[in-house]
Amino acid sequence: MSQAFDYDLVIIGAGVGGHGAALHAVDCGLKTAIIEAGDMGGTCVNRGCIPSKALLAASGRVRELRDADHLKALGIQLQGVAFDRAGIAAHANNLVAKISSDMTNSLKRLGVDIIQGWGQVAGVQKVSVRTGSTEKTITARDIIMAPGSVPWVPPGIEIDGKTVFTSDDAVKLDWLPSWVAIIGSGYIGLEFADVYTALGSEITMIEALDTLMPTFDPDIAKLAQRVLIAPRDIETRVGQLASKVIPGSPVVIELSDAKTKEVVEVLEVDACLVATGRIPATKNLGLESVGVETDRRGFIPVNDYLAVVSGGEAVPHLWAIGDATGKMMLAHAASAQGIAVVETICDRPRQVDYRSVPAAAFTHPEIGFVGLTEPQAQELGKTEGFEVASTRSYFKGNSKALAEGETDGIAKVIYRKDTGEVLGVHIFGMHASDLIHEAAAAIAQRQSANSLAFNVHTHPTLSEVLDEAYKRAAVPLG
């Protein structure tokens, strides 16, 4: 470390991205500090991934134990399954506390300085930290900004945190409304619909676009609607905007036609979850001190190496990672970005391969996906001059799925017709969030279905759905 600086690296934000960057920085011999104004772990640990998965795990067990027909097929009979809402909420809260504490201890153990306060860029290679009425300035050879994101609430929607709320409040599971409106059919809306219906709530899902689950591959969305929505206490409104939401008892929701903006229906429900996505938390970060402006949506402009950009040029020694960059709003993507930036700082330039970053919705059954959807692949094919094909295999033909009595599911492989290169894989079914990583590794290596078709999978396992799909996708040789 140059004696001219307090630290080699200062990280603003201790979410999963900042934490991952700090751990790798220590491995690389950098004297590191991390600044956090809130709770260690950021959104993922405290208000997102971790508590929501705890709720899904508990509510999923309730759903499974109450499925008498499924259990009967396995030769099992149960009577009188009950649950304790407060106990389920405590399970999530306890998990949050443990993981947040573990993250803090891991940083302390490695010698990372944890600074509580609001961090801002205060000039080139300078950061100011405000704690209450006191403020100090520290210097660093490099600065990584990892401020994360917050839920986006559309105009016309009033939040009270009790009857109308975002996922930040929903993970607390303070109460179980009988009838919940969920605005948005992305993975957040789907996961909470899974939790609420398992615990006995009725759902009205509202989607402004013309189709449910618009960001998912169309084949996956179609099957997921048949399995996750149609048989459950979920009604849907498609092509409609929640133009006004008023908290209270009941919650009043005005629904407007998404195209004409005319009010078409007024709902009165017990509660409303606003699951309309997230926006970057990039206010009051001092970016103006180095001449940086966020884009109109609030994202920090970065180049391919995640250096912060001003006027088309990289700002020296200033980097940004995670949700605030708008690249891929996933906790593990943020961690990958943090590691890549540290590598670049250490003169080993590295970019993140976003096509190979997997994602999942932890519904029952799960959805796992990596790479391009079929429409995206078709667009790429038109641009680059190649044809796209896809193939499917089904859980209903898989021995392990049959043994489990969990045969709803599909594995879809999207590939180039000429070379067989795998462009995207989408799995809906039991343990899809785990199965998808084999496909992610294949896409990271830009492998073809021709080579993947010769991989050997344990029998009987769910992984054989991918084996079958690769074999079907293999381009005939000779």
KOLNU-891467 format. One line per field, with one value per residue (C-alpha): chain; x, y, z. Coordinates in pm, whole numbers. Example, Ala and Ser with C-alpha at 12.3 -4.5 7.8 and 13.67 -1.06 7.14 Angstrom:
KOLNU-891467
c = c(A | A)
east = c(1230 | 1367)
north = c(-450 | -106)
up = c(780 | 714)
***
This chain:
KOLNU-891467
c = c(A | A | A | A | A | A | A | A | A | A | A | A | A | A | A | A | A | A | A | A | A | A | A | A | A | A | A | A | A | A | A | A | A | A | A | A | A | A | A | A | A | A | A | A | A | A | A | A | A | A | A | A | A | A | A | A | A | A | A | A | A | A | A | A | A | A | A | A | A | A | A | A | A | A | A | A | A | A | A | A | A | A | A | A | A | A | A | A | A | A | A | A | A | A | A | A | A | A | A | A | A | A | A | A | A | A | A | A | A | A | A | A | A | A | A | A | A | A | A | A | A | A | A | A | A | A | A | A | A | A | A | A | A | A | A | A | A | A | A | A | A | A | A | A | A | A | A | A | A | A | A | A | A | A | A | A | A | A | A | A | A | A | A | A | A | A | A | A | A | A | A | A | A | A | A | A | A | A | A | A | A | A | A | A | A | A | A | A | A | A | A | A | A | A | A | A | A | A | A | A | A | A | A | A | A | A | A | A | A | A | A | A | A | A | A | A | A | A | A | A | A | A | A | A | A | A | A | A | A | A | A | A | A | A | A | A | A | A | A | A | A | A | A | A | A | A | A | A | A | A | A | A | A | A | A | A | A | A | A | A | A | A | A | A | A | A | A | A | A | A | A | A | A | A | A | A | A | A | A | A | A | A | A | A | A | A | A | A | A | A | A | A | A | A | A | A | A | A | A | A | A | A | A | A | A | A | A | A | A | A | A | A | A | A | A | A | A | A | A | A | A | A | A | A | A | A | A | A | A | A | A | A | A | A | A | A | A | A | A | A | A | A | A | A | A | A | A | A | A | A | A | A | A | A | A | A | A | A | A | A | A | A | A | A | A | A | A | A | A | A | A | A | A | A | A | A | A | A | A | A | A | A | A | A | A | A | A | A | A | A | A | A | A | A | A | A | A | A | A | A | A | A | A | A | A | A | A | A | A | A | A | A | A | A | A | A | A | A | A | A | A | A | A | A | A | A | A | A | A | A | A | A | A | A | A | A | A | A | A | A | A | A | A | A | A | A | A | A | A | A | A | A | A | A | A | A | A | A | A | A | A | A | A | A | A | A | A | A | A | A | A | A | A | A | A | A | A | A)
east = c(0 | 117 | 174 | -20 | -354 | -538 | -647 | -580 | -955 | -1265 | -1603 | -1924 | -2199 | -2182 | -2433 | -2343 | -2150 | -1945 | -1885 | -1762 | -1531 | -1389 | -1315 | -1138 | -947 | -804 | -706 | -520 | -333 | -522 | -579 | -956 | -1237 | -1610 | -1864 | -2227 | -2504 | -2754 | -2739 | -2457 | -2569 | -2776 | -3103 | -3027 | -2961 | -3199 | -3494 | -3462 | -3307 | -3250 | -3573 | -3789 | -3625 | -3685 | -4054 | -4066 | -3902 | -4151 | -4461 | -4349 | -4342 | -4696 | -4811 | -4645 | -4785 | -5136 | -5126 | -5313 | -5336 | -4961 | -4880 | -5137 | -4967 | -4647 | -4830 | -4831 | -5128 | -5126 | -5401 | -5447 | -5140 | -5115 | -4861 | -4770 | -4737 | -4521 | -4298 | -4247 | -4168 | -3923 | -3750 | -3686 | -3575 | -3339 | -3181 | -3128 | -2961 | -2731 | -2615 | -2568 | -2359 | -2158 | -2079 | -1965 | -1747 | -1589 | -1481 | -1346 | -1159 | -981 | -888 | -1135 | -1220 | -1599 | -1703 | -2063 | -2198 | -2307 | -2030 | -1993 | -1732 | -1564 | -1329 | -1067 | -963 | -1148 | -1452 | -1639 | -1821 | -2102 | -2215 | -2477 | -2337 | -1976 | -1797 | -1452 | -1265 | -1056 | -843 | -809 | -615 | -939 | -1305 | -1587 | -1944 | -2198 | -2505 | -2765 | -3130 | -3470 | -3820 | -3982 | -4331 | -4518 | -4701 | -5049 | -4963 | -4952 | -4746 | -4828 | -4610 | -4904 | -5188 | -4996 | -4631 | -4328 | -4122 | -3916 | -4215 | -4363 | -4064 | -4154 | -4481 | -4642 | -4987 | -5164 | -5427 | -5716 | -5706 | -5385 | -5342 | -4992 | -4888 | -4633 | -4578 | -4200 | -4006 | -4083 | -4457 | -4446 | -4252 | -4484 | -4789 | -4637 | -4593 | -4934 | -5135 | -4955 | -5058 | -5420 | -5447 | -5630 | -5438 | -5522 | -5216 | -5204 | -4974 | -4954 | -4812 | -5014 | -4879 | -4800 | -4435 | -4316 | -3943 | -3939 | -3894 | -4244 | -4252 | -4152 | -4407 | -4683 | -4611 | -4555 | -4895 | -5055 | -4879 | -4816 | -5124 | -5419 | -5468 | -5416 | -5633 | -5497 | -5695 | -5515 | -5557 | -5342 | -5291 | -5410 | -5237 | -5292 | -5333 | -5433 | -5386 | -5522 | -5421 | -5682 | -5936 | -6013 | -5735 | -5890 | -5724 | -5825 | -5736 | -5691 | -5650 | -5275 | -5327 | -5621 | -5559 | -5936 | -6048 | -6197 | -6239 | -6212 | -6091 | -6129 | -5880 | -5727 | -5370 | -5158 | -4799 | -4624 | -4376 | -4297 | -3920 | -3634 | -3446 | -3085 | -3014 | -2779 | -2887 | -2644 | -2336 | -2121 | -2083 | -2097 | -1764 | -1593 | -1818 | -2036 | -2408 | -2641 | -2863 | -3231 | -3323 | -3058 | -2804 | -2433 | -2270 | -1988 | -1777 | -1724 | -1473 | -1717 | -1512 | -1741 | -1771 | -1803 | -1827 | -1739 | -1415 | -1340 | -1298 | -961 | -978 | -1359 | -1574 | -1935 | -2093 | -2429 | -2784 | -2671 | -2503 | -2822 | -2631 | -2800 | -2990 | -2892 | -2691 | -2454 | -2400 | -2297 | -2049 | -1905 | -1870 | -1691 | -1442 | -1387 | -1317 | -1063 | -891 | -878 | -741 | -466 | -367 | -548 | -832 | -1152 | -1505 | -1823 | -1982 | -2346 | -2478 | -2347 | -2489 | -2780 | -3093 | -3386 | -3736 | -3779 | -4140 | -4275 | -4170 | -3870 | -3762 | -3394 | -3258 | -2935 | -2847 | -3094 | -3466 | -3577 | -3699 | -3366 | -3172 | -3378 | -3295 | -2924 | -2944 | -3094 | -2818 | -2528 | -2663 | -2734 | -3042 | -3170 | -3335 | -3461 | -3540 | -3723 | -3716 | -3972 | -3968 | -4255 | -4007 | -3743 | -3710 | -3617 | -3905 | -4141 | -4006 | -4064 | -4409 | -4296 | -4335 | -4440 | -4149 | -3949 | -3590 | -3550 | -3220 | -3179 | -2887 | -2733 | -2830 | -2493 | -2252 | -2478 | -2352 | -2587 | -2732 | -2980 | -3125 | -3452 | -3574 | -3908 | -3935 | -3813 | -3468 | -3438 | -3235 | -2963 | -2984 | -2929 | -2564 | -2452 | -2596 | -2436 | -2094 | -2158 | -2256 | -1955 | -1734 | -1949 | -1994 | -2203 | -2480 | -2259 | -2003 | -2250 | -2446 | -2154 | -2149 | -2243 | -2505 | -2582 | -2890 | -3149 | -3119 | -3308 | -2995 | -3086 | -3349 | -3055 | -2876 | -3181 | -3222 | -2856 | -2883 | -3191 | -3014 | -2694 | -2633 | -2599 | -2244 | -2130)
north = c(0 | 348 | 547 | 830 | 655 | 530 | 218 | 34 | -13 | 143 | -12 | 188 | -61 | -393 | -597 | -925 | -742 | -529 | -825 | -1044 | -767 | -719 | -1088 | -1111 | -789 | -936 | -1251 | -1023 | -847 | -516 | -316 | -277 | -88 | -126 | 146 | 68 | 299 | 22 | -348 | -575 | -779 | -514 | -596 | -962 | -1067 | -836 | -771 | -996 | -1329 | -1471 | -1397 | -1468 | -1809 | -1887 | -1805 | -2014 | -2309 | -2306 | -2238 | -2497 | -2761 | -2662 | -2695 | -3035 | -3172 | -3056 | -3220 | -3533 | -3679 | -3652 | -3806 | -4083 | -4178 | -4226 | -4435 | -4159 | -4030 | -3721 | -3550 | -3196 | -3011 | -2668 | -2385 | -2087 | -1765 | -1604 | -1911 | -1893 | -1520 | -1592 | -1856 | -1588 | -1326 | -1565 | -1665 | -1300 | -1229 | -1531 | -1461 | -1089 | -1172 | -1432 | -1176 | -921 | -1173 | -1298 | -944 | -871 | -1202 | -1110 | -764 | -558 | -231 | -194 | 171 | 252 | 563 | 717 | 701 | 947 | 1012 | 1337 | 1384 | 1181 | 889 | 1042 | 923 | 1112 | 920 | 1084 | 934 | 1145 | 1498 | 1396 | 1360 | 1240 | 1192 | 889 | 827 | 518 | 420 | 272 | 310 | 66 | 190 | -80 | 111 | -143 | -73 | -8 | -118 | 95 | 224 | 353 | 687 | 671 | 401 | 502 | 284 | 255 | -49 | -239 | -280 | -160 | -262 | -370 | -686 | -506 | -533 | -855 | -1060 | -974 | -1173 | -956 | -1087 | -1311 | -1117 | -1323 | -1152 | -1003 | -814 | -852 | -591 | -748 | -1104 | -1116 | -1346 | -1140 | -1149 | -1520 | -1612 | -1424 | -1566 | -1907 | -1819 | -1661 | -1931 | -2206 | -2034 | -1988 | -1643 | -1568 | -1371 | -1129 | -1083 | -765 | -735 | -422 | -603 | -829 | -1154 | -1289 | -1346 | -1132 | -1160 | -1541 | -1760 | -1797 | -2177 | -2164 | -1890 | -2093 | -2405 | -2209 | -2044 | -2387 | -2523 | -2221 | -2009 | -2196 | -2463 | -2222 | -1949 | -1692 | -1480 | -1262 | -924 | -883 | -563 | -355 | -88 | -30 | 341 | 424 | 228 | 365 | 194 | 110 | -151 | -237 | -138 | 28 | -36 | 137 | -72 | 102 | -37 | -26 | 115 | 355 | 444 | 427 | 286 | -59 | -199 | -110 | -380 | -384 | -623 | -681 | -601 | -512 | -613 | -384 | -604 | -377 | -406 | -211 | 112 | 205 | 365 | 625 | 951 | 1146 | 948 | 1250 | 1153 | 1518 | 1571 | 1378 | 1501 | 1190 | 1198 | 901 | 818 | 916 | 600 | 666 | 400 | 475 | 467 | 212 | 56 | -316 | -332 | -154 | 164 | 462 | 672 | 1048 | 1204 | 872 | 838 | 621 | 810 | 693 | 460 | 474 | 164 | 58 | -284 | -444 | -323 | 39 | -42 | -181 | -469 | -760 | -702 | -1023 | -1064 | -1321 | -1106 | -821 | -1049 | -1159 | -796 | -712 | -993 | -887 | -527 | -636 | -848 | -547 | -327 | -586 | -559 | -878 | -722 | -926 | -878 | -1052 | -1285 | -1195 | -1458 | -1732 | -1587 | -1811 | -1699 | -1864 | -1818 | -2032 | -2121 | -2476 | -2612 | -2387 | -2200 | -2184 | -2007 | -1891 | -1723 | -1607 | -1666 | -1801 | -1459 | -1302 | -1579 | -1529 | -1158 | -1234 | -1484 | -1224 | -978 | -1222 | -1440 | -1780 | -1992 | -2084 | -2405 | -2536 | -2870 | -2985 | -3275 | -3345 | -3435 | -3676 | -3906 | -3879 | -4173 | -3963 | -3722 | -4020 | -4164 | -3830 | -3789 | -3448 | -3478 | -3124 | -2974 | -2912 | -2845 | -2631 | -2588 | -2309 | -2343 | -2246 | -2480 | -2453 | -2513 | -2647 | -2377 | -2351 | -2000 | -2045 | -2307 | -2276 | -2530 | -2546 | -2823 | -2972 | -2837 | -2625 | -2366 | -2626 | -2801 | -2478 | -2450 | -2731 | -2531 | -2209 | -2375 | -2500 | -2153 | -1996 | -2228 | -2167 | -2541 | -2707 | -2959 | -3196 | -3220 | -3194 | -3489 | -3715 | -3609 | -3883 | -3819 | -4026 | -4243 | -4193 | -3817 | -3509 | -3397 | -3646 | -3403 | -3191 | -3498 | -3584 | -3228 | -3206 | -3536 | -3412 | -3086 | -3247 | -3163 | -3488 | -3543 | -3709)
up = c(0 | -81 | 238 | 75 | 144 | 451 | 262 | -60 | -106 | 47 | -32 | 17 | 94 | 280 | 86 | -79 | -352 | -114 | 117 | -170 | -292 | 59 | 107 | -228 | -164 | 156 | -34 | -274 | 6 | -3 | 315 | 303 | 475 | 420 | 501 | 582 | 701 | 768 | 849 | 736 | 437 | 262 | 88 | 15 | 373 | 557 | 326 | 22 | -71 | 276 | 466 | 161 | 112 | 480 | 432 | 115 | 289 | 576 | 368 | 113 | 386 | 483 | 122 | 88 | 413 | 325 | -20 | 88 | -264 | -319 | 19 | -31 | -359 | -159 | 101 | 365 | 563 | 785 | 979 | 1103 | 971 | 1137 | 1143 | 1360 | 1162 | 1430 | 1435 | 1059 | 1085 | 1368 | 1152 | 888 | 1142 | 1317 | 987 | 895 | 1229 | 1199 | 844 | 910 | 1218 | 1026 | 754 | 1011 | 1191 | 868 | 780 | 1129 | 1135 | 812 | 930 | 724 | 898 | 930 | 944 | 1041 | 876 | 547 | 291 | 4 | -260 | -155 | -448 | -628 | -403 | -106 | 90 | 360 | 632 | 829 | 1158 | 1329 | 1349 | 1298 | 966 | 871 | 545 | 455 | 151 | -64 | -370 | -509 | -418 | -498 | -475 | -388 | -268 | -384 | -463 | -311 | -415 | -685 | -607 | -915 | -906 | -757 | -504 | -137 | 95 | 466 | 543 | 692 | 443 | 136 | 137 | -63 | -26 | 241 | 475 | 334 | 453 | 812 | 777 | 1046 | 951 | 702 | 505 | 373 | 33 | -103 | -428 | -573 | -828 | -1061 | -1184 | -1177 | -949 | -635 | -701 | -786 | -473 | -240 | -415 | -339 | 31 | 79 | -97 | 95 | 418 | 311 | 151 | -173 | -435 | -713 | -933 | -1140 | -1442 | -1659 | -1963 | -2191 | -2049 | -1705 | -1618 | -1913 | -1834 | -1838 | -2144 | -2299 | -2269 | -1903 | -1832 | -1996 | -1791 | -1471 | -1509 | -1542 | -1232 | -1005 | -1074 | -1228 | -955 | -666 | -514 | -759 | -999 | -1251 | -1417 | -1727 | -1924 | -1629 | -1423 | -1055 | -1118 | -761 | -439 | -111 | 216 | 477 | 569 | 298 | 60 | -246 | -583 | -905 | -1209 | -1543 | -1892 | -1958 | -2308 | -2271 | -1904 | -1843 | -1507 | -1568 | -1215 | -848 | -609 | -232 | -70 | 271 | 167 | -134 | -207 | -454 | -643 | -937 | -937 | -785 | -853 | -768 | -430 | -573 | -412 | -191 | -289 | -377 | -742 | -843 | -664 | -943 | -1224 | -1253 | -1331 | -1303 | -1598 | -1601 | -1407 | -1143 | -1246 | -1219 | -1565 | -1588 | -1860 | -1923 | -1639 | -1403 | -1384 | -1324 | -1639 | -1685 | -2030 | -2189 | -1993 | -1691 | -1365 | -1225 | -924 | -892 | -950 | -907 | -865 | -797 | -849 | -887 | -1220 | -1377 | -1532 | -1352 | -1029 | -850 | -530 | -676 | -984 | -753 | -577 | -912 | -1013 | -689 | -740 | -1103 | -999 | -737 | -1002 | -1234 | -954 | -906 | -1273 | -1376 | -1581 | -1563 | -1693 | -1580 | -1835 | -1773 | -2012 | -1784 | -1459 | -1349 | -1167 | -998 | -863 | -550 | -607 | -566 | -814 | -877 | -1189 | -1286 | -1592 | -1750 | -2077 | -2338 | -2369 | -2706 | -2831 | -2726 | -2901 | -3217 | -3213 | -3169 | -3453 | -3686 | -3594 | -3626 | -3906 | -3754 | -3694 | -3349 | -3236 | -2903 | -2750 | -2439 | -2199 | -1930 | -1563 | -1621 | -1798 | -1524 | -1285 | -981 | -1038 | -1068 | -742 | -568 | -721 | -851 | -1227 | -1319 | -1506 | -1818 | -1920 | -2231 | -2414 | -2673 | -2912 | -3247 | -3529 | -3701 | -3413 | -3139 | -2897 | -2601 | -2574 | -2292 | -2058 | -1869 | -1614 | -1439 | -1186 | -861 | -757 | -1072 | -879 | -824 | -1160 | -1353 | -1247 | -1475 | -1764 | -1637 | -1643 | -1996 | -2118 | -1945 | -2154 | -2465 | -2499 | -2765 | -2720 | -2925 | -2646 | -2359 | -2498 | -2401 | -2035 | -1788 | -1520 | -1213 | -1250 | -1120 | -1062 | -1170 | -1357 | -1627 | -1757 | -1878 | -2010 | -2217 | -2343 | -2450 | -2637 | -2820 | -2908 | -3042 | -3407 | -3609 | -3731 | -4049)
***
